[in-house]
Amino acid sequence: MLRRYSDATKAFANILLFISRTKQLQHRSSVYDQLQKKADQMYALLTICIALTPTRLDDSIHSVLREKYGEQLSKLTKGGEKGELDEKILEELFLFACPKFINPIPPDWDQPDLISDPTQHHLSVFKQLVKSEGVVGTLRSYLKLYKSIEIGKLAGFLDVEKDALRELLLVFKLKGKQVRWDDAGAQGGLLRGENSKLTDLDFGIDDDMINISEVKIGRRYGDWFVRNTQKV
């Protein structure tokens, strides 16, 4: 619930890549079935992370992810009519892959109606946390089409009022930053990190005009050639 989807994506990708590379050795292990189940759960959580924070993955991990959860990822990325995330798929993936939550306090057995399921409680908190993520994704898709656009015109595309659009733009700014763990500062602990900008899109507002700037990140062809040379 820390909104550190980028760190989670990196951790899941590294673990799944290790499992994939040592798969031949795992067949002889007595915990092979359990390991594969955990890998499926990590792929489900990785699907959620990619839907919330699109990130480039290793080719082998990406192909397995598409094979296992390609349909769910597509629906989560596309969103609903208003751009919101598909709650049914989000709930399905979360309940399949989440850890076993426990209540920090003992239940009051004298009032059984007040006893809540901790898993359902965490699910509701998570759904509330990511409620605006889909709308932000829709807003980003429109901003990528323009160098500059009037607030009124963009509000018409999104079918919202101007003031509501200004709030969404502020949310977009906030959602575009996450705390990321730095390898160089590992001695500080896993929860430490720095606020980093994750999106390649930025904008500024001048009166009623939105000016958009996009940073193009060059593709790293060297890694692609190295991976495919090793396959040959």
C-alpha positions as CSV (number, residue, x, y, z in Angstrom):
1,M,0.0,0.0,0.0
2,L,3.0,2.3,-0.3
3,R,2.3,3.1,-4.0
4,R,5.8,1.9,-4.9
5,Y,4.7,0.0,-8.0
6,S,8.0,0.6,-9.8
7,D,10.0,-1.1,-7.0
8,A,7.5,-3.9,-6.9
9,T,7.8,-4.4,-10.6
10,K,11.6,-4.6,-10.4
11,A,11.5,-7.1,-7.5
12,F,9.0,-9.4,-9.2
13,A,10.8,-9.3,-12.5
14,N,14.1,-10.2,-11.0
15,I,12.7,-13.1,-9.0
16,L,10.7,-14.4,-11.9
17,L,13.7,-14.2,-14.2
18,F,15.7,-16.2,-11.7
19,I,12.9,-18.8,-11.5
20,S,12.7,-19.0,-15.3
21,R,16.5,-19.5,-15.7
22,T,16.7,-22.2,-13.1
23,K,13.5,-24.1,-14.2
24,Q,15.4,-27.2,-15.3
25,L,16.9,-27.6,-11.8
26,Q,13.6,-27.1,-10.0
27,H,12.0,-30.2,-11.6
28,R,13.9,-32.4,-9.1
29,S,12.9,-30.3,-6.1
30,S,10.2,-31.4,-3.7
31,V,8.8,-27.8,-3.6
32,Y,8.5,-27.4,-7.4
33,D,4.7,-27.2,-7.3
34,Q,4.7,-24.6,-4.5
35,L,7.4,-22.6,-6.4
36,Q,5.3,-22.6,-9.6
37,K,2.2,-21.5,-7.6
38,K,4.2,-18.6,-6.1
39,A,5.4,-17.7,-9.5
40,D,1.9,-17.5,-10.8
41,Q,0.9,-15.3,-7.9
42,M,3.9,-13.0,-8.7
43,Y,2.8,-12.8,-12.3
44,A,-0.7,-11.7,-11.2
45,L,0.7,-9.0,-8.9
46,L,3.1,-8.0,-11.7
47,T,0.1,-7.6,-14.0
48,I,-1.4,-5.1,-11.5
49,C,1.8,-3.2,-11.2
50,I,2.3,-2.9,-15.0
51,A,-1.3,-1.7,-15.4
52,L,-0.7,1.0,-12.8
53,T,2.9,1.9,-13.8
54,P,3.8,0.8,-17.4
55,T,7.3,-0.5,-17.4
56,R,9.5,-2.3,-20.0
57,L,10.1,-5.9,-19.0
58,D,12.6,-8.5,-20.0
59,D,11.4,-10.3,-23.2
60,S,11.0,-13.7,-21.5
61,I,9.1,-12.3,-18.6
62,H,6.9,-10.2,-20.9
63,S,6.0,-13.2,-23.1
64,V,5.0,-15.4,-20.1
65,L,3.0,-12.5,-18.6
66,R,1.1,-12.1,-21.9
67,E,0.5,-15.8,-22.1
68,K,-0.9,-16.1,-18.5
69,Y,-2.6,-12.8,-17.9
70,G,-2.6,-11.0,-21.3
71,E,-6.4,-10.6,-21.4
72,Q,-6.6,-9.2,-17.9
73,L,-3.7,-6.8,-18.6
74,S,-5.4,-5.6,-21.7
75,K,-8.7,-4.9,-19.9
76,L,-6.9,-3.2,-17.0
77,T,-4.9,-1.0,-19.4
78,K,-7.9,-0.1,-21.5
79,G,-10.2,0.7,-18.5
80,G,-13.9,1.3,-18.5
81,E,-16.0,3.9,-20.2
82,K,-14.7,6.6,-18.0
83,G,-11.2,5.3,-17.9
84,E,-11.5,3.6,-14.5
85,L,-9.8,0.3,-13.8
86,D,-11.8,-2.8,-14.1
87,E,-12.6,-3.5,-10.5
88,K,-13.7,-7.1,-11.1
89,I,-10.4,-8.1,-12.7
90,L,-8.4,-6.1,-10.1
91,E,-10.3,-7.9,-7.3
92,E,-9.7,-11.3,-9.0
93,L,-6.0,-10.8,-9.3
94,F,-5.6,-9.3,-5.9
95,L,-7.5,-12.1,-4.1
96,F,-5.5,-14.8,-6.0
97,A,-2.1,-13.3,-5.3
98,C,-2.3,-11.3,-2.0
99,P,-0.7,-12.7,1.1
100,K,-2.8,-13.9,4.1
101,F,-3.7,-10.9,6.1
102,I,-4.4,-11.1,9.8
103,N,-6.2,-8.8,12.2
104,P,-3.9,-6.8,14.5
105,I,-6.4,-7.0,17.3
106,P,-8.4,-10.0,18.5
107,P,-12.1,-10.0,17.3
108,D,-14.9,-9.2,19.7
109,W,-16.9,-12.5,19.7
110,D,-19.7,-10.8,21.6
111,Q,-20.4,-8.7,18.5
112,P,-19.9,-11.0,15.6
113,D,-21.5,-8.6,13.2
114,L,-18.6,-6.2,13.7
115,I,-16.0,-8.8,12.8
116,S,-14.5,-7.9,9.4
117,D,-12.4,-10.1,7.1
118,P,-8.9,-8.5,7.0
119,T,-8.4,-9.6,3.4
120,Q,-11.6,-7.8,2.2
121,H,-10.6,-4.8,4.2
122,H,-7.2,-4.6,2.5
123,L,-8.9,-5.1,-0.9
124,S,-11.3,-2.2,-0.3
125,V,-8.4,0.0,0.8
126,F,-6.4,-1.0,-2.3
127,K,-9.3,-0.4,-4.7
128,Q,-9.9,3.0,-3.2
129,L,-6.1,3.8,-3.6
130,V,-6.0,3.0,-7.3
131,K,-9.5,4.4,-8.1
132,S,-8.1,7.4,-9.9
133,E,-5.3,5.6,-11.7
134,G,-7.4,4.6,-14.7
135,V,-8.6,8.2,-15.2
136,V,-5.0,9.5,-15.0
137,G,-4.1,6.9,-17.7
138,T,-6.9,8.2,-20.0
139,L,-5.8,11.8,-19.4
140,R,-2.2,10.8,-20.3
141,S,-3.3,9.3,-23.6
142,Y,-4.9,12.6,-24.6
143,L,-2.0,14.7,-23.5
144,K,0.4,12.6,-25.7
145,L,-1.5,13.6,-28.8
146,Y,-0.9,17.4,-28.4
147,K,1.9,19.9,-27.9
148,S,-0.6,22.4,-26.5
149,I,-4.4,22.3,-25.9
150,E,-7.0,24.5,-24.2
151,I,-8.4,23.3,-20.9
152,G,-11.9,23.7,-22.2
153,K,-11.3,21.5,-25.2
154,L,-9.6,18.7,-23.1
155,A,-12.4,19.0,-20.6
156,G,-14.9,18.4,-23.4
157,F,-13.0,15.2,-24.5
158,L,-13.1,13.9,-20.9
159,D,-16.6,15.0,-20.3
160,V,-15.7,16.9,-17.1
161,E,-15.9,20.5,-15.9
162,K,-12.9,22.8,-16.2
163,D,-12.3,22.9,-12.4
164,A,-12.5,19.1,-12.2
165,L,-10.0,18.8,-15.0
166,R,-7.6,21.1,-13.1
167,E,-7.9,18.7,-10.2
168,L,-7.2,15.7,-12.5
169,L,-4.1,17.5,-13.8
170,L,-2.8,18.0,-10.3
171,V,-3.5,14.3,-9.5
172,F,-1.6,13.4,-12.7
173,K,1.4,15.4,-11.4
174,L,1.3,13.7,-8.1
175,K,0.8,10.2,-9.6
176,G,3.8,10.7,-11.9
177,K,6.2,10.5,-9.0
178,Q,7.0,7.5,-6.8
179,V,9.5,6.7,-4.1
180,R,12.1,4.5,-5.7
181,W,14.8,2.5,-3.9
182,D,18.3,3.3,-5.0
183,D,20.9,0.5,-5.2
184,A,23.6,2.9,-4.1
185,G,21.8,3.7,-0.9
186,A,21.0,0.1,0.0
187,Q,22.6,0.5,3.5
188,G,19.7,2.8,4.3
189,G,17.1,0.0,4.2
190,L,14.6,-1.3,1.7
191,L,11.9,1.3,2.7
192,R,14.2,4.2,2.0
193,G,14.2,5.9,-1.4
194,E,13.9,9.1,-3.3
195,N,11.0,10.7,-5.1
196,S,11.6,10.0,-8.8
197,K,9.6,11.0,-11.9
198,L,8.4,7.9,-13.7
199,T,6.6,9.4,-16.6
200,D,8.1,10.8,-19.8
201,L,5.4,13.4,-20.1
202,D,5.3,16.8,-18.4
203,F,3.1,19.8,-18.9
204,G,2.6,23.4,-17.6
205,I,-0.5,25.5,-17.5
206,D,-0.5,29.1,-18.8
207,D,-4.0,30.6,-18.0
208,D,-6.3,28.3,-20.0
209,M,-3.6,26.7,-22.2
210,I,-1.9,23.4,-21.4
211,N,1.7,23.2,-22.8
212,I,2.9,19.6,-23.1
213,S,6.5,18.4,-23.4
214,E,7.4,14.7,-23.9
215,V,10.9,13.2,-23.4
216,K,11.7,10.5,-25.9
217,I,13.8,7.7,-24.4
218,G,16.0,6.0,-26.9
219,R,15.8,2.3,-27.2
220,R,18.8,0.3,-26.0
221,Y,19.6,-1.9,-28.9
222,G,22.8,-3.3,-27.3
223,D,20.9,-5.4,-24.8
224,W,18.5,-6.7,-27.5
225,F,21.4,-7.9,-29.6
226,V,23.2,-9.5,-26.6
227,R,20.1,-11.5,-25.6
228,N,19.3,-12.7,-29.1
229,T,23.0,-13.6,-29.8
230,Q,23.0,-15.8,-26.7
231,K,19.8,-17.6,-28.0
232,V,21.5,-18.3,-31.3
